[in-house]
Amino acid sequence: MDAIEFPAGVGKLPLGDLAIRSGLEILQAMLRGEYPAPHIAKTLSFTLHEVAQDRVVFKGLPSIEHLNPMGGVHGGWIATLMDSALACCVMTTLKPGEAYTTAEFKVNLVRPLSANMGMVFCEGRLIHRGRTLATSEAFLRDQNGKLLAHGTETCSIFPLENLVRTS
């Protein structure tokens, strides 16, 4: 069975690097294993798979740890994977010294996911980038390309010095 790997481990991005590198450069470096994956990626078994300007693809491996009481993959797992793709395609547009956060997102679950379905792929694409807001769309598909979920997101963009981070 497929597995999710984290060649650079998990952790946080150095804020200093966000001040001098673009979002696209940071994500490309993360994909090459020069930066760690975020902790949530290990916890929920998904990772960045492809990066280009205005577009990212994440891959995820739903498992028994992600099931809801009814035996299907929890909608929160799907939403977190989709939020990552929706937000990171916006991150590809950030200039050095810019930061962002999700302001709003909507996910439509069109098919159930199971713990034994194998790898799924979520493509996020930029719709619009303005000075302080950006919008994106994403599509979650199984290994055969069958649509499982789709969604949209709005991200707020702001100066990096406004980012509040603990520890």
Residue frames as a rotation matrix with the C-alpha (Angstrom) as fourth column:
MET 1
0.577 0.817 0.000 0.00
0.817 -0.577 0.000 0.00
0.000 0.000 -1.000 0.00
ASP 2
0.155 -0.466 0.871 1.10
0.331 -0.806 -0.490 3.59
0.931 0.364 0.029 -0.59
ALA 3
0.214 -0.132 -0.968 2.60
0.967 -0.110 0.229 5.58
-0.137 -0.985 0.104 2.26
ILE 4
0.879 0.021 0.476 3.05
0.091 -0.988 -0.125 9.26
0.467 0.153 -0.871 3.07
GLU 5
0.198 -0.898 -0.393 6.66
0.970 0.238 -0.056 10.22
0.144 -0.370 0.918 3.71
PHE 6
0.998 0.054 0.041 8.20
0.043 -0.970 0.240 13.33
0.052 -0.237 -0.970 5.28
PRO 7
0.446 -0.895 -0.014 11.86
0.663 0.341 -0.666 13.49
0.601 0.288 0.745 4.17
ALA 8
-0.433 -0.609 0.665 12.54
0.019 -0.744 -0.668 16.69
0.901 -0.277 0.333 6.13
GLY 9
-0.780 0.202 -0.593 10.40
0.626 0.268 -0.732 15.68
0.011 -0.942 -0.335 9.11
VAL 10
0.292 0.906 0.305 7.67
0.754 -0.415 0.509 17.93
0.588 0.082 -0.805 10.50
GLY 11
-0.391 -0.412 -0.823 7.86
0.837 -0.531 -0.132 21.39
-0.383 -0.740 0.553 12.03
LYS 12
0.668 0.588 -0.456 7.35
0.403 -0.801 -0.442 25.09
-0.625 0.111 -0.773 11.37
LEU 13
0.451 -0.480 0.753 8.75
0.727 -0.292 -0.621 27.30
0.518 0.828 0.217 8.65
PRO 14
-0.381 -0.629 -0.678 11.37
0.867 -0.497 -0.026 29.81
-0.321 -0.598 0.735 9.82
LEU 15
0.638 0.687 -0.348 9.73
0.554 -0.723 -0.412 33.26
-0.535 0.070 -0.842 9.86
GLY 16
0.006 -0.730 -0.683 12.97
-0.229 -0.666 0.710 34.82
-0.973 0.152 -0.171 8.63
ASP 17
-0.811 -0.303 0.500 12.75
0.348 0.437 0.829 32.79
-0.470 0.847 -0.249 5.42
LEU 18
0.111 0.936 0.335 9.19
0.969 -0.026 -0.248 33.97
-0.223 0.352 -0.909 4.83
ALA 19
0.541 0.037 -0.840 10.52
0.142 -0.989 0.048 37.52
-0.829 -0.145 -0.540 4.90
ILE 20
-0.190 -0.765 -0.616 13.02
-0.586 -0.415 0.696 36.93
-0.788 0.493 -0.370 2.09
ARG 21
-0.975 -0.109 0.193 11.48
0.069 0.679 0.731 34.17
-0.210 0.726 -0.655 -0.08
SER 22
-0.448 0.861 -0.239 8.26
-0.835 -0.308 0.457 34.10
0.320 0.404 0.857 -2.06
GLY 23
0.179 0.636 0.751 5.49
-0.770 0.566 -0.295 31.67
-0.612 -0.525 0.591 -1.17
LEU 24
0.894 0.119 -0.432 6.18
-0.407 0.620 -0.671 29.73
0.188 0.775 0.603 -4.36
GLU 25
-0.017 -0.984 -0.178 9.89
-0.574 0.155 -0.804 29.43
0.819 0.088 -0.568 -3.47
ILE 26
-0.416 -0.077 0.906 9.03
-0.893 0.224 -0.391 28.21
-0.173 -0.971 -0.162 0.04
LEU 27
0.550 0.722 0.419 6.59
-0.601 0.691 -0.401 25.56
-0.579 -0.031 0.814 -1.23
GLN 28
0.733 -0.368 -0.572 9.00
-0.397 0.451 -0.799 24.38
0.552 0.813 0.185 -3.93
ALA 29
-0.361 -0.903 0.235 11.72
-0.706 0.100 -0.701 24.07
0.610 -0.419 -0.673 -1.29
MET 30
-0.106 0.422 0.901 9.31
-0.854 0.425 -0.299 22.16
-0.509 -0.801 0.315 0.97
LEU 31
0.870 0.467 -0.156 8.56
-0.469 0.689 -0.553 19.77
-0.151 0.555 0.818 -1.89
ARG 32
0.363 -0.832 -0.419 12.32
-0.366 0.287 -0.886 19.20
0.857 0.475 -0.200 -2.38
GLY 33
0.610 -0.067 -0.790 12.64
0.620 0.662 0.422 18.35
0.494 -0.747 0.445 1.34
GLU 34
-0.438 -0.815 0.379 14.45
0.407 -0.556 -0.725 21.55
0.802 -0.163 0.575 2.35
TYR 35
-0.560 0.365 0.744 11.72
-0.762 -0.579 -0.290 22.50
0.325 -0.729 0.602 4.84
PRO 36
-0.951 0.259 0.170 9.68
0.129 0.830 -0.542 20.27
-0.282 -0.493 -0.823 7.14
ALA 37
-0.418 0.904 0.087 6.05
0.329 0.061 0.942 19.44
0.847 0.423 -0.323 6.50
PRO 38
-0.284 0.383 0.879 3.56
-0.802 -0.597 0.001 20.96
0.525 -0.705 0.477 8.96
HIS 39
-0.869 -0.074 0.489 2.67
-0.417 0.640 -0.645 18.79
-0.265 -0.765 -0.587 11.95
ILE 40
0.065 0.992 0.104 -0.94
-0.673 0.121 -0.730 18.44
-0.737 -0.023 0.676 10.74
ALA 41
0.209 -0.037 -0.977 0.31
-0.920 0.332 -0.209 16.63
0.332 0.943 0.036 7.62
LYS 42
-0.783 -0.528 -0.329 1.81
-0.364 0.817 -0.447 13.83
0.505 -0.230 -0.832 9.71
THR 43
-0.723 0.557 0.410 -1.16
-0.385 0.168 -0.908 13.70
-0.574 -0.813 0.093 12.07
LEU 44
0.279 0.959 -0.050 -3.64
-0.486 0.096 -0.869 13.35
-0.828 0.267 0.493 9.20
SER 45
-0.190 -0.460 0.867 -1.42
0.383 0.779 0.497 11.49
-0.904 0.426 0.028 6.69
PHE 46
0.801 0.304 0.516 -1.30
0.586 -0.223 -0.779 13.91
-0.122 0.926 -0.357 3.77
THR 47
-0.060 -0.897 -0.438 1.42
0.463 -0.414 0.784 15.92
-0.885 -0.156 0.440 2.07
LEU 48
0.378 0.029 -0.925 2.27
-0.627 -0.727 -0.279 18.35
-0.681 0.686 -0.257 -0.68
HIS 49
0.348 -0.148 0.926 2.68
0.464 0.885 -0.033 16.48
-0.814 0.442 0.376 -3.97
GLU 50
-0.111 -0.345 0.932 3.03
0.969 -0.245 0.024 19.12
0.220 0.906 0.362 -6.74
VAL 51
0.211 0.136 -0.968 3.65
0.465 -0.885 -0.023 22.89
-0.860 -0.446 -0.250 -6.77
ALA 52
-0.418 -0.313 0.853 3.41
0.881 -0.367 0.297 25.46
0.220 0.876 0.429 -9.56
GLN 53
-0.992 0.117 -0.041 2.46
-0.107 -0.977 -0.183 29.12
-0.061 -0.177 0.982 -9.76
ASP 54
-0.410 0.911 0.032 -1.25
-0.909 -0.411 0.066 29.40
0.073 -0.002 0.997 -8.79
ARG 55
0.549 0.598 -0.584 -1.62
-0.585 0.774 0.243 25.60
0.597 0.208 0.775 -8.41
VAL 56
-0.545 -0.666 0.510 -0.80
-0.838 0.457 -0.298 22.85
-0.035 -0.590 -0.807 -5.91
VAL 57
0.337 0.600 -0.725 -1.68
-0.400 0.789 0.467 19.19
0.852 0.133 0.506 -5.50
PHE 58
-0.299 -0.324 0.897 -1.77
-0.942 0.250 -0.224 17.40
-0.152 -0.912 -0.380 -2.16
LYS 59
-0.152 0.287 -0.946 -2.00
-0.269 0.909 0.319 13.65
0.951 0.303 -0.061 -1.73
GLY 60
-0.254 0.153 0.955 -3.57
-0.967 -0.043 -0.250 11.95
0.003 -0.987 0.159 1.25
LEU 61
-0.637 -0.003 -0.771 -4.02
-0.130 0.986 0.104 8.44
0.760 0.167 -0.628 2.52
PRO 62
0.126 0.748 0.651 -7.28
-0.908 -0.177 0.379 7.97
0.399 -0.639 0.657 4.46
SER 63
-0.672 -0.392 -0.629 -7.03
-0.099 0.889 -0.448 5.25
0.734 -0.239 -0.636 7.08
ILE 64
0.016 0.697 -0.717 -8.88
0.712 0.496 0.497 3.73
0.702 -0.519 -0.488 9.99
GLU 65
-0.552 -0.315 -0.772 -7.59
0.800 -0.462 -0.382 6.56
-0.236 -0.829 0.507 12.22
HIS 66
-0.983 0.142 -0.114 -9.66
-0.171 -0.936 0.309 9.02
-0.063 0.323 0.944 10.16
LEU 67
-0.588 0.797 -0.135 -13.04
0.456 0.465 0.759 7.28
0.668 0.385 -0.637 10.45
ASN 68
-0.475 0.587 0.655 -16.19
-0.778 -0.629 0.000 8.75
0.412 -0.510 0.755 11.94
PRO 69
-0.509 0.280 0.814 -18.54
-0.591 0.574 -0.566 6.65
-0.626 -0.769 -0.127 14.14
MET 70
0.603 0.796 -0.054 -20.43
-0.555 0.369 -0.745 5.45
-0.573 0.479 0.665 11.03
GLY 71
0.340 -0.555 0.759 -17.25
0.413 0.813 0.410 4.00
-0.845 0.174 0.506 9.51
GLY 72
0.714 -0.125 0.689 -16.61
0.639 -0.287 -0.714 6.56
0.287 0.950 -0.125 6.77
VAL 73
-0.455 -0.891 0.011 -13.72
0.840 -0.433 -0.326 9.00
0.295 -0.139 0.945 6.58
HIS 74
0.070 0.465 -0.882 -14.59
0.784 -0.573 -0.240 12.00
-0.617 -0.675 -0.405 8.76
GLY 75
0.707 0.304 0.639 -15.55
0.658 -0.613 -0.436 15.17
0.259 0.729 -0.634 6.91
GLY 76
0.881 -0.431 -0.198 -13.02
-0.229 -0.752 0.618 17.05
-0.415 -0.499 -0.761 9.01
TRP 77
-0.009 -0.893 0.450 -10.20
0.363 0.417 0.834 15.02
-0.932 0.170 0.320 7.45
ILE 78
0.096 0.138 0.986 -11.47
0.995 0.001 -0.097 15.89
-0.015 0.990 -0.137 3.99
ALA 79
0.929 0.329 0.173 -11.94
0.331 -0.944 0.019 19.56
0.169 0.039 -0.985 4.92
THR 80
0.600 -0.768 -0.226 -8.41
-0.121 -0.367 0.922 19.82
-0.791 -0.526 -0.313 6.35
LEU 81
-0.226 -0.648 0.728 -6.85
0.690 0.420 0.589 18.29
-0.687 0.635 0.352 3.25
MET 82
0.280 0.425 0.861 -8.90
0.927 -0.353 -0.127 20.60
0.250 0.833 -0.493 1.03
ASP 83
0.971 0.031 -0.237 -8.13
0.122 -0.917 0.380 23.69
-0.205 -0.398 -0.894 3.14
SER 84
0.158 -0.987 -0.022 -4.43
0.198 0.010 0.980 22.92
-0.967 -0.159 0.197 2.70
ALA 85
-0.367 -0.262 0.893 -4.71
0.896 0.160 0.415 22.77
-0.251 0.952 0.176 -1.10
LEU 86
0.578 0.683 0.447 -7.04
0.763 -0.647 0.003 25.78
0.291 0.339 -0.895 -1.25
ALA 87
0.904 -0.248 -0.347 -4.71
0.020 -0.788 0.615 27.90
-0.426 -0.563 -0.708 0.87
CYS 88
0.046 -0.991 0.130 -1.37
0.315 0.137 0.939 26.76
-0.948 -0.002 0.318 -0.54
CYS 89
0.006 -0.035 0.999 -2.32
0.997 -0.075 -0.009 27.67
0.076 0.997 0.034 -4.11
VAL 90
0.929 0.253 0.271 -2.82
0.216 -0.963 0.160 31.19
0.301 -0.090 -0.949 -2.69
MET 91
0.644 -0.746 -0.171 0.56
0.099 -0.141 0.985 30.89
-0.759 -0.651 -0.017 -0.94
THR 92
0.048 -0.656 0.753 2.21
0.934 0.297 0.199 30.47
-0.355 0.694 0.627 -4.36
THR 93
0.427 0.201 0.882 1.30
0.653 -0.743 -0.147 34.12
0.626 0.639 -0.448 -5.05
LEU 94
0.914 -0.019 -0.406 2.85
0.328 -0.554 0.765 35.61
-0.240 -0.832 -0.500 -1.89
LYS 95
0.490 -0.791 0.366 5.75
-0.105 -0.471 -0.876 38.01
0.865 0.391 -0.314 -2.22
PRO 96
-0.375 -0.663 -0.648 8.55
0.689 0.268 -0.673 37.95
0.620 -0.699 0.357 0.36
GLY 97
-0.998 -0.044 0.050 7.23
-0.005 -0.694 -0.720 39.55
0.067 -0.719 0.692 3.55
GLU 98
-0.236 0.971 0.025 3.58
-0.852 -0.219 0.475 38.62
0.467 0.090 0.880 2.93
ALA 99
-0.967 0.084 0.241 1.55
-0.066 0.831 -0.552 36.15
-0.246 -0.550 -0.798 4.99
TYR 100
-0.422 0.875 -0.239 -1.98
-0.605 -0.076 0.792 34.77
0.675 0.479 0.562 4.68
THR 101
-0.890 0.246 0.384 -4.68
-0.149 0.639 -0.754 32.90
-0.431 -0.729 -0.532 6.50
THR 102
-0.657 0.745 0.115 -7.96
0.595 0.419 0.686 31.23
0.463 0.519 -0.718 5.61
ALA 103
-0.879 0.443 0.175 -10.87
-0.476 -0.789 -0.390 33.62
-0.034 -0.426 0.904 6.10
GLU 104
0.144 0.960 0.242 -13.67
-0.737 0.267 -0.621 31.37
-0.660 -0.089 0.746 4.84
PHE 105
-0.828 -0.330 -0.453 -14.09
-0.559 0.536 0.633 28.08
0.034 0.777 -0.628 3.03
LYS 106
0.277 0.938 0.208 -16.83
-0.830 0.342 -0.440 25.79
-0.484 -0.050 0.873 1.78
VAL 107
-0.853 -0.520 -0.041 -16.54
-0.487 0.766 0.420 22.12
-0.187 0.379 -0.907 0.94
ASN 108
0.329 0.918 -0.221 -19.05
-0.942 0.303 -0.144 19.95
-0.065 0.255 0.965 -0.90
LEU 109
-0.635 -0.473 0.611 -18.69
-0.483 0.860 0.164 16.23
-0.603 -0.191 -0.775 -0.16
VAL 110
0.015 0.686 -0.728 -20.09
-1.000 0.012 -0.009 14.37
0.003 0.728 0.686 -3.17
ARG 111
0.448 0.097 -0.889 -18.95
-0.220 0.976 -0.004 10.78
0.867 0.197 0.458 -2.45
PRO 112
0.925 -0.133 0.357 -17.95
-0.337 0.150 0.929 8.95
-0.177 -0.980 0.094 0.73
LEU 113
0.046 -0.959 -0.281 -14.32
-0.749 0.153 -0.645 8.06
0.661 0.240 -0.711 1.40
SER 114
0.964 0.217 -0.153 -13.27
-0.082 0.791 0.606 4.78
0.253 -0.571 0.781 2.98
ALA 115
0.578 -0.765 0.283 -10.19
-0.560 -0.120 0.820 3.76
-0.593 -0.632 -0.498 4.95
ASN 116
-0.004 -0.591 0.807 -9.11
0.261 0.778 0.571 1.26
-0.965 0.213 0.151 2.30
MET 117
0.871 0.472 0.136 -9.58
0.254 -0.196 -0.947 3.32
-0.420 0.859 -0.291 -0.87
GLY 118
0.111 -0.910 0.400 -5.91
0.993 0.115 -0.015 4.18
-0.033 0.399 0.916 -1.29
MET 119
-0.704 -0.554 -0.445 -4.34
0.544 -0.823 0.164 7.52
-0.457 -0.127 0.880 -2.12
VAL 120
0.552 0.802 0.230 -6.52
0.810 -0.448 -0.378 10.54
-0.200 0.395 -0.897 -2.92
PHE 121
-0.592 -0.760 0.269 -5.39
0.806 -0.557 0.202 13.74
-0.004 0.336 0.942 -4.65
CYS 122
0.501 0.733 -0.460 -6.55
0.726 -0.645 -0.237 17.30
-0.470 -0.215 -0.856 -4.06
GLU 123
-0.429 -0.588 0.685 -5.76
0.868 -0.477 0.134 19.97
0.248 0.653 0.716 -6.65
GLY 124
0.324 0.454 -0.830 -6.06
0.632 -0.757 -0.167 23.59
-0.704 -0.470 -0.532 -5.57
ARG 125
-0.313 -0.363 0.877 -6.13
0.912 -0.372 0.172 26.41
0.264 0.854 0.448 -8.14
LEU 126
-0.725 -0.014 -0.688 -6.11
0.303 -0.904 -0.300 30.16
-0.618 -0.426 0.660 -7.73
ILE 127
0.215 0.820 0.530 -9.22
0.970 -0.117 -0.213 31.96
-0.112 0.560 -0.821 -8.97
HIS 128
0.632 0.030 0.775 -8.31
0.244 -0.956 -0.162 35.56
0.736 0.291 -0.611 -8.05
ARG 129
-0.064 -0.665 -0.744 -5.53
0.997 -0.069 -0.024 37.38
-0.035 -0.744 0.667 -6.21
GLY 130
0.702 0.255 0.665 -6.08
0.279 -0.958 0.073 40.94
0.655 0.134 -0.743 -5.04
ARG 131
-0.084 -0.762 0.642 -4.10
-0.419 -0.557 -0.717 43.13
0.904 -0.329 -0.273 -2.65
THR 132
-0.557 -0.099 0.824 -5.67
-0.829 0.019 -0.558 41.77
0.039 -0.995 -0.093 0.56
LEU 133
0.225 0.670 0.707 -7.92
-0.540 0.690 -0.482 38.88
-0.811 -0.274 0.517 -0.53
ALA 134
-0.694 -0.340 -0.634 -7.51
-0.715 0.425 0.555 35.84
0.081 0.839 -0.538 -2.75
THR 135
0.382 0.831 0.404 -9.97
-0.764 0.530 -0.367 33.13
-0.519 -0.169 0.838 -3.78
SER 136
-0.715 -0.635 -0.292 -9.32
-0.698 0.626 0.348 29.56
-0.039 0.453 -0.891 -4.83
GLU 137
0.547 0.831 -0.101 -11.04
-0.836 0.548 -0.016 26.32
0.043 0.093 0.995 -5.79
ALA 138
-0.619 -0.747 0.242 -10.10
-0.757 0.650 0.071 22.69
-0.210 -0.140 -0.968 -5.19
PHE 139
0.487 0.685 -0.542 -11.13
-0.786 0.614 0.071 19.24
0.382 0.392 0.837 -6.34
LEU 140
-0.304 -0.499 0.812 -10.53
-0.778 0.622 0.091 16.03
-0.550 -0.604 -0.577 -4.38
ARG 141
0.462 0.403 -0.790 -10.33
-0.826 0.521 -0.216 12.89
0.324 0.752 0.574 -6.51
ASP 142
0.702 -0.233 0.673 -9.54
-0.194 0.846 0.496 9.22
-0.685 -0.479 0.549 -6.03
GLN 143
-0.293 -0.937 0.190 -6.71
-0.095 0.226 0.969 7.42
-0.951 0.266 -0.156 -7.86
ASN 144
-0.370 0.244 0.896 -8.98
0.855 0.467 0.226 6.89
-0.364 0.850 -0.381 -10.87
GLY 145
-0.956 -0.069 0.284 -9.93
0.188 -0.889 0.418 10.56
0.223 0.453 0.863 -11.13
LYS 146
-0.071 0.993 -0.090 -13.43
0.726 0.113 0.678 10.17
0.684 -0.018 -0.729 -9.68
LEU 147
-0.396 -0.009 0.918 -14.61
-0.306 -0.942 -0.141 13.37
0.866 -0.336 0.371 -7.95
LEU 148
-0.353 0.206 -0.913 -15.04
0.805 0.563 -0.185 12.98
0.476 -0.800 -0.365 -4.19
ALA 149
0.359 0.416 -0.835 -15.36
0.770 -0.638 0.014 16.61
-0.527 -0.648 -0.550 -3.05
HIS 150
-0.207 -0.430 0.879 -14.93
0.755 -0.641 -0.137 20.17
0.622 0.635 0.457 -4.28
GLY 151
0.435 0.345 -0.832 -14.73
0.846 -0.474 0.245 23.52
-0.309 -0.810 -0.498 -2.58
THR 152
0.317 -0.302 0.899 -13.79
0.398 -0.818 -0.416 27.17
0.861 0.490 -0.139 -2.58
GLU 153
0.218 -0.328 -0.919 -11.89
0.959 -0.102 0.264 29.43
-0.180 -0.939 0.292 -0.20
THR 154
0.729 -0.124 0.673 -11.13
0.059 -0.968 -0.242 33.06
0.682 0.216 -0.699 0.58
CYS 155
0.173 -0.751 -0.637 -7.78
0.980 0.198 0.033 33.94
0.101 -0.630 0.770 2.12
SER 156
0.994 0.004 -0.111 -6.73
0.031 -0.971 0.236 37.19
-0.107 -0.238 -0.965 3.77
ILE 157
0.272 -0.943 0.194 -3.30
0.821 0.122 -0.558 38.49
0.503 0.311 0.807 2.77
PHE 158
0.994 0.055 0.095 -1.35
-0.012 -0.804 0.594 40.77
0.110 -0.592 -0.799 5.12
PRO 159
0.282 -0.950 0.133 2.19
-0.694 -0.298 -0.655 41.85
0.662 0.092 -0.744 6.05
LEU 160
0.081 -0.358 -0.930 4.28
0.304 0.898 -0.319 39.13
0.949 -0.257 0.181 7.66
GLU 161
-0.857 -0.473 0.206 4.93
-0.027 -0.358 -0.933 41.33
0.515 -0.805 0.294 10.72
ASN 162
-0.201 0.864 0.461 1.19
-0.942 -0.299 0.151 41.03
0.268 -0.404 0.875 11.53
LEU 163
0.231 0.238 -0.943 1.50
-0.151 0.967 0.207 37.24
0.961 0.094 0.259 11.83
VAL 164
0.158 -0.113 0.981 1.14
-0.986 -0.077 0.150 36.13
0.059 -0.991 -0.124 15.42
ARG 165
0.336 -0.142 -0.931 2.87
-0.169 0.964 -0.208 32.85
0.927 0.227 0.300 16.22
THR 166
0.659 -0.124 0.742 3.42
-0.749 -0.013 0.663 31.19
-0.072 -0.992 -0.101 19.57
SER 167
0.453 -0.608 0.651 6.46
-0.234 0.624 0.746 29.09
-0.860 -0.490 0.141 20.43
